Amino acid sequence: MSPALAGAPSPAGLLEPLAIGALYLQKRLFMAPMAGITTPAFRRSVRRFGAGLVFTEMISSAGILYGNRRTLEYLECGADEHPIGFQLFGSGPAEMVRAAEACIQAGADLIDLNMACPVRKVVKTGAGAALLAEPEAAAAIVRAVAAAAGEVPVTVKLRAGLRPGDGLGSAAAPRLVDAGARAVCMHPRYASQMYRGAADHALTEQLCRAVPAPVIASGDVHGLADCERLLALGAAAVMVARGALGRPWIFQEILEEALPGHDERLAEVRRFAAEAIASRGERAVGHLRQFWPRFRRSEAITKESCARLMAARTAAELAELLAR
């Protein structure tokens, strides 16, 4: 790799260590938690390319308490996935404490409390982004979980607010830090926006100035220049989210300024798919369909291969196609 030009983006800041409470991280570029995406196979894939911290999918605290089989599957993680954060959602301190204790027993290095999810089925239970309108309830959850978690740091993920201009996320953040949150992740879209429009990182900059804890920036991160801009605004770390779909090597692109060759990318597609099939069985067929078009867009697979993989109906058929 040639030396960076003066004034050009550099990954140096992302390669500095960061402490979040008692958790010591070697890099400041993380993989965001994503429902239906950040499975063990996906987490291992992005870690192979340099992700400094990975997260589980969003886990229902009620699902843990009631022993829901699918929810309990989210607690599974391998030795090669650390450091790993477990992300929880729920609306009450007692259930969140019990769920956090289960996550710590399962191997969580960090507990992240989701107060950002805008999806209706989550919000209508009083969880996710709904907690932005209930700062006292949100602080009570953080306080209780932080006390129960001991040395395992507790962080919070926030949206900017519920609707444009309400400022609920920024207003809640200082209170949540006072309650024990060791870092705050800001996704500067409003819940009403869902994933539309552009992330307003002027709000991220304001939050960096308003709280003493590290701020992790999330939203519209697609390359090194985006990361450098967010670090310059005061962010302590950066999260990649949708930018890693079909492109797990984005971490290597950013941290090493190098794109893996086509053969390496294709090998990773095959390895990721094989691990998904091994862990999910026939359920992997439907699960992987969301990835094939994205791997095609990143030029890891061809248009023709994408069409064949999308049409596959069994895990055995997928495995045969991937072996060609």
N, C-alpha and C positions, 0 to 999 in steps of 0.2 A: 504494500500500500504506500503510495507516495505521500509525503508530508502535506498536511492541510495548508491551504493557502491562507495568508493573513486575512482575518475577517470572515473566513469561510466556516460553515458549521463544523464542529469537532465533537466526537463522542466522549471526550475526556471527562466532562462533568458527570456523565452517566456511569463512568467506571470508578467513581469515588465511593467508598463505603458509606453506609447510612445506618444509624441506630434508630429503631422504633421501639422505645422502651428497652427491654432487655434483649430484643432480637437484633442481631448484627447482620446486615446484608452487605454483600460484596458489590452489588450493582444497583443502580437507581432506575432501571428499566424493567417494568413489571408487566405481566399478563393479567388483564382485568378479568374478574369473574363474569361469566356469561351463561345464562340459563340455556340448557340444551347444547352447550358448546364445550365448556371447560371440563370435560370428562378426563379420567386418568390418561387415556390414550392421547388426547389433545395436549394435556399438561406436559406429558413426557416429550411430545413433539417440540413444543416451543422451548422447553428447557434444553433440549439438544442443541438449539441454536442460540442459547445464551440468556433466556429470560431469568432475571434475578430473583423473582418471586412469582409464584403462581397461586391461583385460588380455585377452590371448588366451585361448582355451580351454586346458585343461591339455594339455601337449605331451609325448609320450613321447620321452625322450632316445634310447632304443634305436631308435625309429622314425626319428629324424633320422639316426642313424649308418648304418642299413640302407637309407636312401633311400626309405622307404615313401612312395608318392605322396600318400596322404591326409594323412599326418603333415606332409609338406612344405608342403601347402596352408595349414596353420595358421601358417606363417611369413609369409604374405602380409599386408602392412598398407599402408595408403595414407598420403599426406602429411597428410591431415586427421584422422588417428587419434592423433597425438602430443599429450601424452606417453602412452606405452604400455608396459606391462610384459608380458613374455613369461613364462608360467608353465611350468616344467619339472617332470617327475617321473622318477625313476630311482633306482637303488640303489648305484651305484658312482661314485667321484670322477672317474675317467678319462672315462667316457662322459658324465657330466654336464658336464665341462669342454668337451669337444668340441661337445656340443649347445649349451651356452651361447655358445660362440664363433660357431656358426651363427646363433643368435638375434641376437647383436649385429651381425653382418654384415647381417642382414635388417632391422635398424633398431630393435632393442630399446633403450628408454631405461632399463630396469630389468629385472633377472632375478629372478623369484620362484621359490623352491624349494618344491614342495609336499610337506609332511610331515603332511598332514591328511586326504587322501582315504581314506575308509573302505571303498571298493568292493573286493570280494574279488579281482577280477582284477588290481587294482593292488597290494593288500596282499600277496598271495601271492608276488609277485616281490621282496618286501623293500623296496618303495617306498611312497610315501604315508605313511599313519599307522603303518605297520610300523616306520618309522625312529624313532618315539617310544620304542620299547623298545630301541633301539640308539644311545644318545646319542653314543658314540665314532664310530660310522660316520657319523652325521648331521653331527657337527662336522667330520669329515674332508671330507665333501662340500662343506660351506659354505666351509671354508678353501681348498680347491682351486679352487672356482668363483670365490670372491672374488679370489684371487690372479690368476686368468686374466682376469677381467672388467675390471680396471683401474679407470677412472673410472666405469664403469657400476655402479650400486649393486646389491647382492645382498640380497634380503629372504627371509624364510621364513614360510610359512603353517603354523600348528600347530592341532591339536585339543587339547582339554583333556587327553586321554589316550586309552588304549584302552578302559578300563572305568571306570565311576563310582568315584571315590575314589583312583585310582592316581596322580594328579598328575603323570603323565609329561610332559605338555606344559610345565607351569610349571617342572618340574625341568630340562628340556632347554634352555629359552630362554636363560638366562644363558650357558651354554656355547656356544650358537650365536652369540650376540652377540660373545662373546670371539673366536670363530673368524672373525668378519668380517661377520656379518649387520648391515645398516644399519638395519633395522626388522623388527619381528615382527608378523605378523597373527595374532590369536587368534580362533578360532571355538570358543567355550566349550561345545561339546557333546563327548561322548566318542564315539569311533569306533563303539562298540557301539550307540549311539543312532541312528546314521545321521543323519537329519534330523528325528527325532521329538523330542517334548518341547520344553521352553523352553531357550534359551541361558542359561547361568549366568554373568552378567556380574560376579558377585562374583569369579570367577576372573580376569576381565579386569582388574579393579581391582587384584588382588594382583600380577598380572604387571606392570602399570604401575609399581608400587612396586619391583619386583624387578630390572628391567633399565634401563640408561641409554639405550637406543635407543628411538626412537618406537614406540609400540604402536598398531596399527591394529585397531579393534574391528569384528567381523563377527558377524552372527547376530541375527535378529528385528528388523531395522531397517525400519520401515514409515512413518516420518514424522519431522518435526522434533523432537518431544518425545523420541523414542528417541535421536536424535543428541545432543541436549543432555544427556541423562542419561549417555551414554557419555563425552562430553567432560568432564563433571563428575567422572567416575570416574578421569580421568587419561589417557584415550585421546588420542593426537595427531591421529588421523583416524578416519573412519568409512567402512565399506564397505556399500553396498546390494547385496543378492544377489537372492533370489526376489521381493522387493518391487518390483523393476523389471520383472518379466515382465508383459507386457501393459500396462505403465504406465511407459514410459521417461521420461515427464514428471515422475516422482516427484522428479527432481533439481531441476526448476524449482519444484515445490511446496514443497520443503524450502528451497532457497536464496533464492527470491524470494517465498515464501509466496503463490503464485498458481497456480491451476489453469488451464491453457490452455482456451480455449473448445472446444466440440464440433467445430466445423469444423477447427480447428487439429489436434485429436487425430485426426480422421478422415484429414486430409491426411498426418499422420505415419504412420499405419497403411499408407496407400497407398504412401508413399515407401519405408518400410522393406521392404514386401513386394516392390516393384519392384526394389530393390537386391538383395534375396535372390535373386530370380528371375534377375537379370542375372548374378550371380556363381555360382549353383549350378545353373541350368538346371532340368531336370525334377526334380532332387533336392530343389528348393525346395518342391515340392508337399507331400511328407511332412514335411519340416522345419518348415514353417509351421503344420502342424496343431496343434502344441503351443501356438501363440500365439493362435489364434482364440478359444477359450473365455476366455482371459485378457483379450483386448481386449473381449470382450463384458462380462465382469465389471466392467471399468473404464468401461463405457458408451461406448466409442469406436465400437463397431458394435452393431447390433441382434441380437436372437435369431435373426431370420430370415436376416440376412446371414451370421451365424456358421454356421448350418446349411448354407447354400449353399456357403460357402467350405470347410467341412469335407468336403463331398461332391465337390469339384472333383478331377478326375483328371489334368489336364494343366496345364502352366504357362500355356498360351494361355487355357484356361478360367478360371484364376485371374485373369489379367490382365484378361479381359473383365468378370468379376464386379466387380473392384476399380474399374473405370472407370465403373461405373454411378452 
